[in-house]
């Protein structure tokens, strides 16, 4: 069951979600791991714990640097949830995502009940590893008043 729970301090936690990429369109090497200079758009659906569509996203990622442990990518993403729109941005090591580590994006609420809230979007690739075309990502949002 997807959990949306307001906390005592006004914090909102949305948990027990998963996300799957429906479409990934790339420029450059077109390899999912990416090389510096590559870019891609992605279109995802977010599912609740029962497998129902809960929201959707559209975003862009650009590989900007070669870090000591993998490609560093920048993301910007718009997320539509039932109660409003969020905007997420992050810079991550792409290999962290592909090996199941939790990566975090900064989130700003843009509309609905999330307008004016800030927080994080936590994502973690779910097994199997290495990822295949049907992998999902576990997702959690934590939002609070700015």
C-alpha positions as CSV (number, residue, x, y, z in Angstrom):
1,X,0.0,0.0,0.0
2,X,1.4,3.4,-0.9
3,X,1.8,5.5,2.1
4,X,1.2,9.3,2.2
5,X,1.7,10.4,5.8
6,X,1.8,13.9,7.1
7,X,4.2,14.0,10.0
8,X,3.8,16.1,13.2
9,X,6.2,18.8,12.0
10,X,4.3,19.3,8.7
11,X,6.5,16.9,6.8
12,X,4.9,14.8,4.1
13,X,6.3,11.3,3.3
14,X,5.1,9.4,0.2
15,X,6.5,5.9,0.3
16,X,6.1,2.4,-1.2
17,X,6.3,3.6,-4.8
18,X,8.0,2.2,-7.8
19,X,8.9,3.7,-11.1
20,X,9.5,2.3,-14.6
21,X,10.9,4.0,-17.7
22,X,8.5,3.8,-20.6
23,X,10.6,5.6,-23.1
24,X,14.3,6.6,-23.2
25,X,15.5,8.7,-26.1
26,X,19.3,9.3,-26.3
27,X,21.8,11.3,-28.2
28,X,25.5,10.5,-28.3
29,X,26.5,6.9,-27.7
30,X,22.9,5.9,-26.9
31,X,24.3,3.5,-24.3
32,X,22.3,3.5,-21.0
33,X,25.5,3.9,-19.0
34,X,26.3,7.1,-21.0
35,X,29.6,8.8,-21.9
36,X,30.5,12.4,-21.2
37,X,28.5,14.7,-23.5
38,X,25.6,12.2,-24.0
39,X,22.1,13.3,-23.3
40,X,18.7,11.7,-23.0
41,X,15.0,12.3,-22.3
42,X,13.0,9.8,-20.3
43,X,9.3,9.3,-19.7
44,X,8.4,7.2,-16.6
45,X,5.3,6.0,-14.8
46,X,5.2,5.8,-11.0
47,X,3.2,3.0,-9.5
48,X,1.7,2.5,-6.0
49,X,2.3,-0.6,-4.0
50,X,-0.6,-2.3,-5.7
51,X,0.8,-1.7,-9.2
52,X,-1.6,1.0,-10.1
53,X,-0.4,4.1,-11.9
54,X,0.1,6.8,-9.3
55,X,2.0,9.5,-11.3
56,X,4.2,10.2,-14.2
57,X,7.5,11.9,-14.9
58,X,9.3,13.5,-17.8
59,X,12.9,14.5,-17.6
60,X,16.3,15.0,-19.2
61,X,19.7,13.8,-18.2
62,X,23.1,14.9,-19.4
63,X,26.5,13.1,-18.7
64,X,28.7,16.0,-17.6
65,X,31.9,14.5,-16.2
66,X,33.9,11.3,-15.6
67,X,34.1,10.8,-11.9
68,X,36.6,8.4,-10.2
69,X,33.8,5.8,-9.9
70,X,31.7,6.4,-13.0
71,X,29.9,8.9,-15.1
72,X,28.5,12.0,-13.4
73,X,25.0,13.0,-14.7
74,X,22.7,15.9,-14.1
75,X,19.0,15.4,-14.0
76,X,16.0,17.7,-14.2
77,X,12.5,16.2,-14.0
78,X,8.9,17.2,-13.7
79,X,6.8,14.8,-11.6
80,X,3.0,14.7,-11.7
81,X,1.4,13.1,-8.7
82,X,-2.4,13.0,-7.9
83,X,-2.2,16.0,-5.6
84,X,0.2,18.3,-7.5
85,X,3.4,18.8,-9.5
86,X,7.0,18.5,-8.3
87,X,10.3,19.6,-9.9
88,X,13.4,17.5,-9.1
89,X,17.0,18.2,-9.9
90,X,20.2,16.2,-9.0
91,X,23.7,15.5,-9.9
92,X,24.6,11.8,-9.3
93,X,27.1,9.1,-10.1
94,X,25.2,7.0,-12.7
95,X,26.9,3.8,-11.5
96,X,25.5,4.4,-8.0
97,X,22.0,4.2,-9.6
98,X,22.9,1.1,-11.6
99,X,24.3,-0.8,-8.6
100,X,21.3,-0.3,-6.3
101,X,22.6,2.5,-4.2
102,X,20.1,5.1,-3.1
103,X,20.4,8.4,-5.0
104,X,18.8,11.6,-3.9
105,X,17.3,14.5,-5.9
106,X,16.3,17.9,-4.5
107,X,12.5,18.5,-5.0
108,X,10.4,21.7,-5.1
109,X,6.6,21.5,-5.0
110,X,5.2,23.5,-7.9
111,X,1.4,23.0,-7.6
112,X,-1.4,21.5,-5.7
113,X,-0.9,20.5,-2.1
114,X,2.9,20.4,-2.7
115,X,3.2,24.1,-3.8
116,X,5.9,25.8,-1.8
117,X,7.2,22.6,-0.2
118,X,10.8,21.4,-0.6
119,X,12.5,18.1,0.1
120,X,14.0,15.1,-1.5
121,X,13.2,12.3,-3.9
122,X,15.0,9.1,-3.0
123,X,15.5,6.4,-5.8
124,X,17.0,3.0,-5.7
125,X,17.2,0.5,-8.6
126,X,15.5,-2.7,-7.7
127,X,17.1,-6.1,-8.6
128,X,18.1,-7.8,-10.8
129,X,21.6,-6.4,-11.3
130,X,22.9,-5.6,-13.8
131,X,19.7,-3.9,-14.8
132,X,17.6,-4.9,-17.8
133,X,14.8,-3.2,-19.7
134,X,12.1,-4.1,-17.2
135,X,13.8,-3.0,-14.0
136,X,11.9,-0.7,-11.7
137,X,13.2,1.9,-9.2
138,X,11.9,2.2,-5.7
139,X,10.9,5.7,-4.9
140,X,10.2,7.8,-1.8
141,X,9.4,11.5,-1.4
142,X,10.0,13.5,1.7
143,X,8.6,17.1,1.6
144,X,8.3,19.9,4.1
145,X,7.6,23.6,4.3
146,X,10.5,25.7,2.9
